[in-house]
Amino acid sequence: MSTATSIPVRSPLTSALSGTTAVLVGGTSGIGLAAGALLRSVGARVVLVGRDPGRLKTAVARVSEAGRAEDPDNAVLGVAGDGGDERTLIEAFDRAGHVDHVLVTAGGMGGAGLVTDLTADEVRAAIDARVQGAFSAARVVANRLPAGGSLTLTSGILTSRPVPGLSALISAVGAVETLTKALAVELAPARLRVNAVRFGRIDTPLLRSVPGLDSDSAVAAAGSTAPLGRVGTAEEAAAAALFLMANNYVTGQLLTVDGGESLV
């Protein structure tokens, strides 16, 4: 990890992301996929990392459509593999040749269940999926990103509004929030930034995998009790990640995108 004299100064507008390259871990669906499309729309190169080769191929095609006709053929790349494995991330960096930003949205809903019902293996898997994945990204980022580069992690408002049956998941997500601040301090000498987005209920395949939320009417009913009267879109959530990538004077922060749900 090299040390730079000062953080580069550049426009904080997302249009300044044009020409940069972002690696999106968990970029084949939901918020990660939406972030890829938004990044392409402003002229950034995108590397999607996902486990399922079929979904990855579909995601690459969808993100490519958000670009411009004159874009080069390698404007969107796909790397199949476990985004929590450093070897997969290193492959993504090598394929890209140069990377400026990394967004980690992978994690899932593993570890659901009452604490008395969970096995030690289930707890360990829930923590590994979130915390170890964040550590893996941080280790690769620390050695490979240039000054001004960023790592953006993700969490959720359940860390401040816990519900029964998700103690393992909430603990893992809370650890990611703490890790965000620790990494921001540790990587600051290299002028690398680390932030996290704390999401509320966002209309994604992950949300619709929750029992009782698998239809438009159910999602609409769930969102009707929120201050803004609905759940968020994947694009609204992803836009927060682009803001954190673009603004070179933000680090160690938890940016909440929840439609005001954490206020009530």
C-alpha positions as CSV (number, residue, x, y, z in Angstrom):
1,M,0.0,0.0,0.0
2,S,1.6,3.2,-1.2
3,T,1.4,6.6,0.5
4,A,0.2,9.7,-1.5
5,T,0.8,13.3,-0.5
6,S,-2.9,14.3,-0.6
7,I,-6.2,13.2,-1.9
8,P,-6.7,14.2,-5.5
9,V,-9.1,17.1,-6.2
10,R,-11.7,16.5,-8.9
11,S,-15.3,17.3,-9.6
12,P,-17.7,15.6,-7.1
13,L,-20.4,15.2,-9.7
14,T,-21.1,11.7,-10.9
15,S,-20.3,12.8,-14.5
16,A,-16.7,12.8,-13.3
17,L,-16.9,9.0,-13.2
18,S,-16.7,8.9,-17.0
19,G,-13.6,7.0,-18.0
20,T,-13.1,5.4,-14.6
21,T,-13.4,1.7,-13.9
22,A,-15.6,0.1,-11.2
23,V,-15.7,-3.5,-10.0
24,L,-19.1,-4.4,-8.7
25,V,-19.2,-7.5,-6.4
26,G,-22.7,-8.9,-6.5
27,G,-23.4,-7.0,-9.7
28,T,-25.7,-9.5,-11.4
29,S,-29.0,-8.4,-9.7
30,G,-30.6,-5.8,-7.6
31,I,-28.6,-2.7,-6.4
32,G,-25.3,-3.9,-7.9
33,L,-26.9,-4.4,-11.3
34,A,-28.6,-1.0,-11.1
35,A,-25.2,0.6,-10.1
36,G,-23.6,-1.0,-13.2
37,A,-26.3,0.5,-15.5
38,L,-25.9,3.9,-13.9
39,L,-22.1,3.8,-14.2
40,R,-22.3,2.9,-17.8
41,S,-24.8,5.8,-18.4
42,V,-22.1,8.2,-17.3
43,G,-19.4,6.6,-19.3
44,A,-17.6,4.4,-16.7
45,R,-16.2,1.0,-17.4
46,V,-17.8,-1.8,-15.4
47,V,-16.6,-5.2,-14.2
48,L,-19.4,-7.3,-12.8
49,V,-18.6,-10.2,-10.4
50,G,-21.1,-12.9,-9.7
51,R,-21.3,-16.6,-8.9
52,D,-23.8,-17.7,-11.6
53,P,-22.4,-17.6,-15.1
54,G,-25.9,-17.5,-16.7
55,R,-27.0,-14.5,-14.6
56,L,-23.7,-12.9,-15.2
57,K,-24.0,-13.1,-18.9
58,T,-27.5,-11.6,-18.8
59,A,-26.3,-8.8,-16.4
60,V,-23.4,-7.9,-18.7
61,A,-25.8,-7.6,-21.7
62,R,-28.2,-5.4,-19.6
63,V,-25.4,-3.1,-18.3
64,S,-24.0,-2.8,-21.8
65,E,-27.4,-1.6,-23.1
66,A,-27.1,1.4,-20.7
67,G,-24.0,2.6,-22.5
68,R,-23.4,4.5,-25.7
69,A,-23.1,3.1,-29.3
70,E,-19.5,4.3,-29.6
71,D,-18.4,2.6,-26.4
72,P,-15.5,0.0,-26.7
73,D,-16.3,-3.7,-26.7
74,N,-14.6,-4.1,-23.3
75,A,-16.7,-1.4,-21.6
76,V,-18.5,-4.1,-19.6
77,L,-16.7,-7.2,-18.4
78,G,-18.0,-10.2,-16.4
79,V,-16.0,-12.3,-14.0
80,A,-17.7,-15.5,-12.7
81,G,-16.8,-16.6,-9.2
82,D,-17.2,-16.0,-5.5
83,G,-16.8,-12.3,-4.8
84,G,-15.8,-13.0,-1.3
85,D,-12.7,-14.9,-2.5
86,E,-9.6,-12.7,-3.0
87,R,-8.6,-14.8,-6.0
88,T,-11.8,-13.8,-7.8
89,L,-11.3,-10.1,-7.0
90,I,-7.7,-10.3,-8.2
91,E,-8.9,-11.8,-11.4
92,A,-11.4,-9.0,-11.8
93,F,-8.6,-6.4,-11.3
94,D,-6.3,-8.2,-13.8
95,R,-9.1,-8.4,-16.4
96,A,-9.8,-4.7,-16.0
97,G,-6.2,-3.7,-16.1
98,H,-7.0,-0.6,-14.0
99,V,-9.6,-0.1,-11.3
100,D,-10.7,3.0,-9.6
101,H,-13.7,2.0,-7.5
102,V,-15.1,-1.2,-5.9
103,L,-18.7,-1.7,-4.7
104,V,-19.6,-4.8,-2.6
105,T,-23.3,-5.6,-2.5
106,A,-23.1,-9.3,-2.1
107,G,-24.2,-11.0,1.1
108,G,-27.8,-12.3,0.9
109,M,-30.1,-13.2,3.8
110,G,-28.2,-16.1,5.3
111,G,-28.4,-16.7,9.0
112,A,-32.1,-16.1,9.4
113,G,-33.6,-17.8,12.5
114,L,-33.9,-17.3,16.2
115,V,-30.6,-17.4,18.1
116,T,-31.7,-20.6,19.9
117,D,-32.4,-22.4,16.6
118,L,-29.3,-21.4,14.7
119,T,-26.3,-23.8,14.5
120,A,-22.8,-22.7,14.9
121,D,-22.2,-23.4,11.3
122,E,-25.1,-21.2,10.2
123,V,-23.9,-18.3,12.4
124,R,-20.4,-18.7,11.0
125,A,-21.7,-18.7,7.4
126,A,-23.7,-15.6,7.9
127,I,-20.7,-13.7,9.3
128,D,-18.4,-15.0,6.7
129,A,-20.7,-14.0,3.8
130,R,-20.6,-10.3,5.0
131,V,-17.6,-9.7,7.1
132,Q,-15.1,-11.9,5.3
133,G,-16.3,-10.7,2.0
134,A,-15.6,-7.1,3.1
135,F,-12.2,-8.0,4.4
136,S,-11.3,-9.7,1.1
137,A,-12.3,-6.7,-0.8
138,A,-10.3,-4.4,1.5
139,R,-7.1,-6.5,1.2
140,V,-7.2,-6.4,-2.6
141,V,-8.2,-2.7,-2.7
142,A,-5.3,-1.7,-0.3
143,N,-2.8,-3.1,-2.7
144,R,-4.2,-2.3,-6.0
145,L,-6.3,0.9,-6.0
146,P,-4.7,4.3,-7.0
147,A,-4.9,7.3,-4.7
148,G,-8.4,8.7,-4.9
149,G,-9.8,5.2,-5.3
150,S,-12.8,4.0,-3.2
151,L,-14.3,1.0,-1.6
152,T,-18.0,1.1,-0.9
153,L,-19.6,-1.5,1.3
154,T,-23.3,-2.0,2.1
155,S,-25.4,-2.5,5.2
156,G,-29.0,-2.1,6.3
157,I,-31.2,-0.2,8.7
158,L,-31.8,-3.4,10.8
159,T,-28.6,-2.5,12.5
160,S,-30.5,0.3,14.2
161,R,-34.0,-1.3,14.1
162,P,-33.4,-5.0,14.9
163,V,-36.2,-7.5,14.6
164,P,-36.4,-11.0,16.1
165,G,-34.9,-13.9,14.0
166,L,-32.1,-12.0,12.3
167,S,-29.6,-11.7,15.0
168,A,-26.8,-13.4,13.1
169,L,-27.4,-11.3,10.0
170,I,-27.7,-8.0,11.9
171,S,-24.5,-8.8,13.8
172,A,-22.6,-9.4,10.6
173,V,-23.9,-6.2,9.0
174,G,-23.1,-4.2,12.1
175,A,-19.6,-5.5,11.9
176,V,-19.3,-4.3,8.3
177,E,-20.4,-0.8,9.5
178,T,-17.7,-0.8,12.2
179,L,-15.1,-2.1,9.7
180,T,-16.0,0.7,7.3
181,K,-14.8,3.3,9.8
182,A,-11.7,1.3,10.8
183,L,-10.7,0.8,7.1
184,A,-11.2,4.5,6.3
185,V,-8.6,5.4,9.0
186,E,-6.3,2.6,8.0
187,L,-6.3,3.3,4.3
188,A,-6.3,7.1,4.5
189,P,-2.5,7.4,4.3
190,A,-2.8,5.8,0.8
191,R,-5.5,8.3,0.0
192,L,-8.1,5.6,-0.4
193,R,-11.7,6.1,0.8
194,V,-14.0,3.6,2.4
195,N,-17.7,4.2,3.0
196,A,-20.9,2.2,3.4
197,V,-24.5,2.7,2.3
198,R,-27.1,1.7,4.8
199,F,-30.2,0.6,2.9
200,G,-33.8,0.4,3.9
201,R,-36.3,-1.7,2.1
202,I,-35.4,-1.6,-1.6
203,D,-37.4,-3.3,-4.3
204,T,-34.9,-6.0,-5.4
205,P,-35.0,-9.8,-6.0
206,L,-33.6,-10.1,-2.5
207,L,-36.5,-8.2,-0.9
208,R,-39.0,-10.3,-3.0
209,S,-37.4,-13.5,-1.7
210,V,-38.7,-12.6,1.8
211,P,-41.9,-14.7,2.5
212,G,-45.0,-12.5,1.9
213,L,-43.2,-10.0,-0.3
214,D,-43.2,-11.8,-3.6
215,S,-45.7,-9.7,-5.5
216,D,-46.2,-6.1,-6.6
217,S,-49.2,-5.7,-4.3
218,A,-47.3,-7.1,-1.3
219,V,-44.3,-4.8,-1.8
220,A,-46.6,-1.8,-2.3
221,A,-48.5,-2.6,0.9
222,A,-45.2,-3.0,2.8
223,G,-44.0,0.4,1.6
224,S,-47.3,2.2,2.4
225,T,-46.3,2.5,6.0
226,A,-43.0,4.2,5.3
227,P,-42.8,8.0,5.6
228,L,-42.6,8.4,1.8
229,G,-45.3,5.8,1.1
230,R,-43.3,3.2,-0.8
231,V,-40.1,1.2,-0.8
232,G,-37.1,2.4,-2.8
233,T,-36.0,1.4,-6.2
234,A,-32.8,-0.3,-7.0
235,E,-31.7,2.8,-9.0
236,E,-32.4,5.2,-6.1
237,A,-30.3,2.9,-3.9
238,A,-27.5,2.6,-6.4
239,A,-27.2,6.3,-7.0
240,A,-26.0,6.6,-3.4
241,A,-23.0,4.4,-4.3
242,L,-22.2,6.6,-7.3
243,F,-22.2,9.6,-5.1
244,L,-19.7,8.0,-2.7
245,M,-17.5,7.0,-5.6
246,A,-17.5,10.5,-7.1
247,N,-17.1,12.7,-4.0
248,N,-13.4,12.6,-3.1
249,Y,-13.9,14.2,0.2
250,V,-16.2,11.6,1.8
251,T,-14.7,8.7,3.8
252,G,-15.6,6.6,6.8
253,Q,-19.3,7.5,6.5
254,L,-22.6,5.5,6.6
255,L,-25.0,7.0,4.1
256,T,-28.6,6.0,4.8
257,V,-31.0,5.5,2.0
258,D,-34.3,4.3,3.5
259,G,-37.1,6.7,2.6
260,G,-37.1,7.9,6.3
261,E,-38.0,4.5,7.7
262,S,-35.3,4.7,10.4
263,L,-37.1,7.9,11.7
264,V,-40.3,6.1,12.7
